[in-house]
Amino acid sequence: MKNKMVVKLISYFFITLLVFCLVISVLFITLFRKYIVDFYKADMLKQAEAMSDSLTEYMGQTGGWNRQGGLKGYMRILDELSNGNIWIVDENMDFLVSGRGMSGQITYSDLPSNAEILVQNAFKGEASFSEEFSGFLDEPTLTVGVPIMEGDIIKGALLLHTSISGMTGSVRQGISIMFLSTVLALMISVIIGIILSLSFTRPLKKMKNTALALARKDYSAKTGVVQNDEIGQLAYTIDELSIQLDAASKESERLAKMKQDFMTNISHELKTPVTVIRGSAEALVDKVVNDPVQIEQYHKQILNDSIMLQRLVEDLLELSRLQNMDFSMSKQRILINDIISDAVHSSSHIAKPKNININLFMEDFNVEMEGDYARLRQMFVIVLDNAVKFSNQGSKIEVMCSKNTIVIKDYGCGISRKDIPYIFERFYKMNNEANRTGTGLGLAIAKQIANRHNIEILVNSNEGIGTEFTFVFNK
């Protein structure tokens, strides 16, 4: 079933509201009925006391009780004005007069069981109520008993019987209104509950669809939910996860491509010298070449390509070790001044055949750090070797040391702008005759050594003018 949560939320909301309405209804009916009864009692008591005062005044004017005289007629008038039934009885439950002329027809045995209690309370000066006369009068009736005074003497008890069918009708009408209001409130609440439930579950559905899209490796999927609450925070977390997964996917693709390129490059780099070595060896074994001079050339070719293979393998192993963070270096407190001087001295021998001068300048330079002397020397030698390789005959190379930087500048062919971002990648070689014998791993090794020593390498180059490698020693 779709939208199970919507159905659950609406059901919970409806059940809670229904219980609430039932409790409120019971309380309302109870309190409303009590209010109606109290209202009727207060009104009846007020009428009965007014009638009692009126009778007391009337008897004082007429000279006393006269059952056969004007009292009976006066009682009829009061009976009609009150819309009730008025009885006047004495302390012995003998009827003195009734507004509706029933006194002769009523005997003590016909009265309800607590009628005597009502009269006794009246002769004690207390007003009291009873509903026991309902069966006697053949309709729901509320009776109030009050004393009739003559001075300080209680002469009789006035019993006022009033039909409570109107009160019962009011209570029923109140219950009907309450029932209709409850049904209407439940209907409105269900509609509101549906709207609220849909608004609550809509972002959850979006997040579910986004999660499914991420599971299908669609990392561009976003929830599109912006809320300042817990749901909004969850949606934000899913969107952040989507961004990170997208970045990780692209990085994985990049690494896979690098791996593929690496395998392609290494296969090519290994295949070329191996092919040359095999071809030369086969020519010698098959005695295709007989001239001693050519045989000597073939031997040299095999030796040179073997050396190249050895260098390639050693560079690969070196780069692999440097990229492995578990590979430890022999770090100690060293002075960079000594290392760069040593590297320049060694590279000068490489530069001699091309008549290139390497000039070392040190100005306010005295950098001391924790590092591996041999690895740092190797880093500088790699860059200096490249500078010699790509410099013109009789050119010069400048090594300038100042504060926390070392700049190695040559005046060779330079590097094109499109090549600069890739020069530190493995097997990347410029299409240049001077770089024909290179493995394409030197600068990659230099970069790894720099990274392990927290050294930043910056490159600035212009084709036909020269190249600058700047080493920044971060403290």
C-alpha positions in Angstrom: 0.0 0.0 0.0 1.3 3.4 -0.9 1.5 6.3 1.6 1.4 3.9 4.6 2.8 6.6 6.8 0.1 9.0 5.7 -2.6 6.5 6.7 -0.9 5.8 10.0 -0.6 9.5 10.8 -4.2 10.2 9.9 -5.3 7.2 12.0 -3.3 8.2 15.0 -4.5 11.8 14.7 -8.2 10.7 14.3 -8.1 8.2 17.2 -6.4 10.8 19.5 -9.0 13.5 18.5 -11.9 11.0 18.9 -10.8 10.1 22.4 -10.4 13.8 23.2 -13.9 14.6 21.8 -15.4 11.7 23.8 -13.8 12.9 27.0 -14.9 16.5 26.3 -18.4 15.4 25.4 -18.9 13.4 28.6 -17.6 16.3 30.7 -19.8 18.8 28.8 -22.9 16.7 29.2 -22.3 16.2 32.9 -21.5 19.8 33.6 -24.3 21.1 31.3 -26.9 18.9 32.9 -25.7 20.0 36.4 -25.9 23.6 35.3 -29.4 23.2 33.9 -30.6 21.4 37.1 -29.0 24.1 39.3 -30.5 26.8 37.2 -34.0 25.2 37.5 -33.6 24.7 41.2 -32.5 28.3 41.7 -35.4 29.6 39.7 -37.9 27.3 41.5 -36.6 28.2 44.9 -36.9 31.9 44.0 -40.5 31.4 42.9 -41.4 29.2 45.9 -39.9 31.7 48.4 -41.8 34.6 46.6 -45.1 32.6 46.8 -44.4 31.8 50.5 -43.8 35.5 51.2 -46.9 36.4 49.2 -49.1 33.9 51.1 -47.7 35.1 54.5 -48.7 38.7 53.5 -52.1 37.6 52.2 -52.9 35.7 55.4 -51.9 38.6 57.4 -54.4 40.8 55.5 -57.2 38.3 55.6 -56.9 37.3 59.2 -55.5 33.8 59.0 -55.9 30.4 57.3 -59.2 29.9 55.6 -59.3 26.7 53.5 -62.8 27.4 52.2 -62.4 31.1 51.7 -60.2 33.3 49.4 -57.0 31.4 50.1 -58.0 28.7 47.7 -58.7 31.2 44.9 -55.5 33.0 45.6 -53.7 29.7 45.3 -55.2 29.1 41.9 -53.9 32.4 40.7 -50.4 31.6 42.0 -50.6 28.2 40.5 -51.4 29.6 37.1 -48.7 32.3 37.3 -46.0 29.8 38.2 -46.9 27.2 35.5 -46.5 24.6 38.3 -48.5 22.7 40.9 -48.6 24.2 44.4 -49.5 22.3 47.5 -49.8 23.6 51.1 -49.5 21.0 53.8 -49.2 21.1 57.6 -46.7 19.4 59.8 -48.8 16.2 59.9 -48.9 15.9 56.1 -52.5 17.0 56.0 -53.4 19.0 52.9 -54.5 22.5 53.6 -55.0 23.5 50.0 -53.9 22.8 46.5 -53.8 25.2 43.6 -55.3 22.6 41.3 -57.9 21.3 43.7 -56.3 17.9 44.3 -56.2 17.9 48.1 -59.4 15.8 48.6 -58.1 13.2 46.3 -54.7 12.7 47.9 -54.0 10.6 50.9 -50.8 10.2 52.9 -50.3 6.7 51.6 -50.3 7.9 48.0 -47.3 10.2 48.5 -43.8 9.2 47.8 -41.6 7.8 50.6 -39.5 11.0 51.1 -42.4 13.4 50.9 -42.4 13.5 54.7 -38.7 14.4 54.8 -39.4 17.3 52.4 -42.1 18.7 54.7 -40.1 18.1 57.8 -37.2 20.1 56.3 -39.6 22.9 55.5 -40.9 23.0 59.1 -37.2 23.2 60.2 -36.9 26.4 58.1 -34.9 24.7 55.4 -35.6 24.5 51.6 -35.1 21.1 49.9 -35.6 19.5 46.6 -36.9 16.1 45.4 -37.6 14.2 42.2 -39.6 11.5 43.9 -43.0 13.0 42.9 -42.4 12.2 39.2 -44.2 8.9 39.4 -47.0 10.3 41.5 -47.6 13.2 39.0 -47.1 11.0 35.9 -44.3 13.2 34.4 -40.7 14.1 35.2 -41.1 16.5 38.1 -38.8 18.5 40.4 -40.3 19.5 43.7 -39.1 22.2 46.1 -40.3 22.6 49.7 -40.1 25.9 51.6 -41.7 27.0 54.9 -44.6 29.5 55.1 -44.0 31.9 58.0 -46.3 33.9 60.2 -44.0 36.1 62.1 -41.5 33.7 63.6 -43.8 30.7 63.5 -43.8 28.2 60.6 -47.5 27.7 59.8 -47.1 25.3 56.8 -45.0 24.0 54.0 -45.3 25.1 50.4 -44.5 22.4 47.9 -43.9 23.6 44.3 -44.0 20.9 41.6 -42.5 21.9 38.2 -42.3 19.7 35.2 -38.7 19.2 34.1 -39.5 17.9 30.7 -38.2 21.3 29.4 -35.0 20.8 31.3 -34.6 17.3 29.8 -35.3 18.8 26.4 -32.6 21.4 26.9 -30.1 18.7 28.0 -31.0 16.6 24.9 -30.7 19.7 22.7 -27.3 20.4 24.2 -26.2 16.8 23.6 -27.4 17.0 20.0 -25.4 20.2 19.4 -22.4 18.6 21.1 -22.7 15.5 18.9 -23.1 17.5 15.7 -20.1 19.8 16.7 -18.0 16.7 17.5 -18.8 15.1 14.1 -18.1 18.3 12.3 -14.8 18.8 14.2 -13.8 15.3 13.4 -14.5 15.8 9.7 -12.5 19.1 9.6 -9.7 17.5 11.7 -9.5 14.6 9.3 -9.1 17.0 6.3 -6.5 19.0 8.2 -4.8 15.8 9.3 -4.6 14.6 5.7 -3.1 17.9 4.6 -0.6 17.9 7.5 0.3 14.3 7.0 1.0 14.8 3.3 3.1 17.9 4.0 5.0 15.8 6.6 5.6 12.8 4.3 6.2 14.7 1.1 9.8 15.6 2.0 10.3 12.1 3.4 9.2 10.7 0.0 11.7 13.1 -1.8 14.5 11.9 0.5 13.5 8.2 -0.2 13.6 8.9 -4.0 17.0 10.6 -3.6 18.4 7.7 -1.6 17.2 5.2 -4.2 18.8 7.4 -6.9 22.1 7.4 -5.0 21.8 3.6 -4.7 21.6 3.5 -8.5 24.8 5.6 -8.5 23.0 8.7 -9.7 25.1 11.1 -7.5 23.6 14.2 -9.1 20.3 13.6 -7.3 19.2 16.1 -4.6 16.3 16.2 -2.2 15.3 19.8 -2.9 14.0 20.0 0.7 14.7 23.2 2.6 13.3 23.2 6.1 14.5 24.6 9.4 13.8 21.5 11.4 15.1 17.9 11.9 13.7 16.8 8.5 15.5 19.7 6.9 18.7 18.7 8.7 18.3 15.1 7.4 17.7 16.3 3.9 20.8 18.5 4.1 22.8 15.5 5.2 21.6 13.4 2.3 22.4 16.3 -0.1 25.9 16.6 1.4 26.3 12.8 1.1 25.3 13.1 -2.6 27.9 15.8 -3.2 30.6 13.7 -1.4 29.6 10.5 -3.3 29.7 12.5 -6.6 33.2 13.8 -5.7 34.3 10.3 -4.7 32.9 8.8 -7.9 34.8 11.4 -10.0 37.9 10.8 -8.0 37.5 7.0 -8.5 37.1 7.5 -12.2 40.2 9.8 -12.3 42.2 7.2 -10.4 41.0 4.4 -12.6 42.0 6.5 -15.7 45.3 7.2 -14.1 45.8 3.5 -13.4 44.9 2.7 -17.0 47.2 5.4 -18.3 49.9 4.2 -15.9 49.7 0.6 -17.2 49.6 1.9 -20.8 52.6 4.1 -20.2 54.7 1.6 -18.4 53.8 -1.0 -21.0 55.0 1.3 -23.7 58.1 2.4 -21.7 59.1 -1.2 -21.1 58.2 -2.5 -24.5 60.4 -0.1 -26.5 63.8 -1.0 -24.9 62.8 -4.7 -24.6 62.0 -4.7 -28.3 65.3 -3.0 -29.2 67.3 -5.4 -26.9 65.5 -8.4 -28.4 66.0 -7.2 -32.0 69.7 -6.6 -31.4 70.2 -9.9 -29.6 68.5 -11.8 -32.4 70.6 -10.1 -35.0 73.7 -11.1 -33.1 72.6 -14.7 -32.5 71.5 -15.2 -36.1 74.8 -13.6 -37.2 72.9 -11.2 -39.4 75.6 -8.6 -38.5 79.2 -9.7 -39.2 81.1 -6.4 -39.2 83.0 -6.0 -35.9 82.1 -2.3 -35.8 78.4 -3.0 -36.2 78.6 -5.8 -33.6 80.2 -3.3 -31.2 77.3 -0.8 -31.9 74.7 -3.5 -31.2 76.4 -4.4 -27.9 76.4 -0.8 -26.9 72.7 -0.5 -27.9 71.8 -3.5 -25.8 73.8 -2.0 -22.8 72.2 1.4 -23.1 68.7 0.0 -23.3 69.4 -2.3 -20.4 70.6 0.7 -18.3 67.4 2.5 -19.3 65.3 -0.4 -18.2 67.1 -0.6 -14.9 66.6 3.1 -14.4 62.9 2.9 -15.2 62.4 0.0 -12.8 64.4 1.8 -10.0 62.4 5.0 -10.5 59.1 3.1 -10.3 60.2 1.4 -7.1 61.4 4.7 -5.7 58.1 6.4 -6.6 56.1 3.5 -5.1 58.0 3.8 -1.8 57.6 7.5 -1.6 53.8 7.3 -2.2 53.5 4.7 0.6 53.0 6.7 3.8 54.2 3.7 5.8 57.6 4.1 4.2 59.8 5.9 6.7 62.5 8.4 5.9 65.7 8.9 7.9 64.8 12.4 9.2 67.1 14.4 11.3 68.0 18.0 12.0 69.6 19.3 8.8 70.7 22.6 7.2 69.2 23.2 3.7 72.2 25.3 2.8 74.4 22.2 2.9 72.0 20.2 0.8 71.6 22.7 -2.0 75.3 23.3 -2.1 75.9 19.6 -2.4 73.3 19.2 -5.2 74.7 22.2 -7.2 78.2 20.7 -6.9 77.0 17.3 -8.2 75.0 18.8 -11.0 77.9 20.9 -12.2 79.6 17.7 -13.4 76.5 16.9 -15.5 76.5 20.4 -16.9 80.1 20.4 -18.0 79.6 18.6 -21.3 77.2 21.3 -22.4 79.4 24.0 -21.1 76.6 25.2 -18.7 77.5 27.2 -15.6 75.4 26.7 -12.4 75.6 29.8 -10.3 74.6 29.6 -6.6 73.5 32.7 -4.8 72.6 32.8 -1.0 71.2 35.9 0.5 69.9 35.9 4.1 69.2 32.2 3.7 69.7 29.9 6.7 66.9 27.2 6.7 67.1 24.4 9.3 64.5 21.6 9.4 63.7 18.0 10.1 64.3 16.0 7.0 66.0 13.2 5.0 69.3 14.6 3.6 69.6 12.1 0.8 65.9 12.5 -0.4 66.1 16.3 -0.4 69.4 16.2 -2.3 67.7 13.9 -4.8 64.8 16.3 -5.2 67.1 19.2 -6.0 69.3 17.1 -8.3 66.2 16.0 -10.3 65.2 19.6 -11.0 68.8 20.7 -11.7 69.2 17.7 -14.1 66.1 18.8 -16.0 67.4 22.3 -16.1 70.6 21.1 -17.7 68.8 18.8 -20.0 66.5 21.5 -21.4 69.1 24.4 -21.4 71.0 25.4 -24.6 74.7 24.8 -25.1 76.8 27.4 -23.2 73.8 28.6 -21.2 73.6 29.2 -17.5 71.5 28.1 -14.5 70.9 30.3 -11.5 70.1 28.9 -8.0 68.9 31.8 -5.8 68.4 31.2 -2.0 66.6 33.8 0.0 64.7 33.7 3.3 62.6 30.5 3.1 62.6 29.9 -0.7 65.0 28.4 -3.3 64.5 29.3 -6.9 66.2 27.2 -9.7 66.0 29.2 -12.9 67.2 28.1 -16.4 67.2 29.9 -19.8 66.2 26.9 -21.9 63.3 26.0 -24.1 60.7 26.5 -21.4 57.4 24.6 -20.8 54.1 25.4 -22.6 51.2 26.6 -20.4 49.1 23.6 -21.3 51.9 21.2 -20.1 52.6 22.9 -16.7 49.6 21.3 -14.8 50.7 17.8 -15.8 54.5 17.9 -15.4 54.4 16.2 -11.9 52.3 13.3 -13.2 53.9 9.9 -13.7 55.2 9.2 -17.3 54.3 12.6 -18.5 56.9 13.8 -20.9 57.0 16.8 -23.2 57.3 16.1 -26.9 60.9 17.3 -27.0 64.1 15.8 -28.5 66.0 16.6 -25.3 63.5 14.5 -23.3 63.8 11.4 -25.4 65.8 9.4 -22.9 63.8 10.4 -19.8 61.4 8.1 -18.0 58.8 10.7 -17.1 59.1 9.8 -13.4 61.7 12.3 -12.2 59.4 15.3 -11.3 56.8 12.9 -9.9 59.5 11.6 -7.5 60.6 15.2 -6.6 57.0 16.1 -5.9 56.5 13.2 -3.5 59.7 14.1 -1.6 58.5 17.7 -1.3 55.1 16.6 0.0 56.7 14.3 2.6 58.7 17.4 3.8 55.9 19.9 3.6 57.6 21.8 0.9 55.6 23.6 -1.8 56.8 23.6 -5.4 55.8 26.4 -7.7 56.5 26.5 -11.5 56.7 29.5 -13.7 57.7 29.0 -17.4 57.7 30.8 -20.7 58.4 29.0 -23.9 61.7 30.0 -25.5 62.7 32.0 -22.4 63.1 29.6 -19.6 61.7 28.0 -16.5 61.7 28.7 -12.7 61.1 26.1 -10.0 60.5 27.7 -6.6 60.7 25.7 -3.4 58.9 27.2 -0.5 59.8 25.8 3.0 56.8 26.0 5.2 57.4 26.1 8.9 
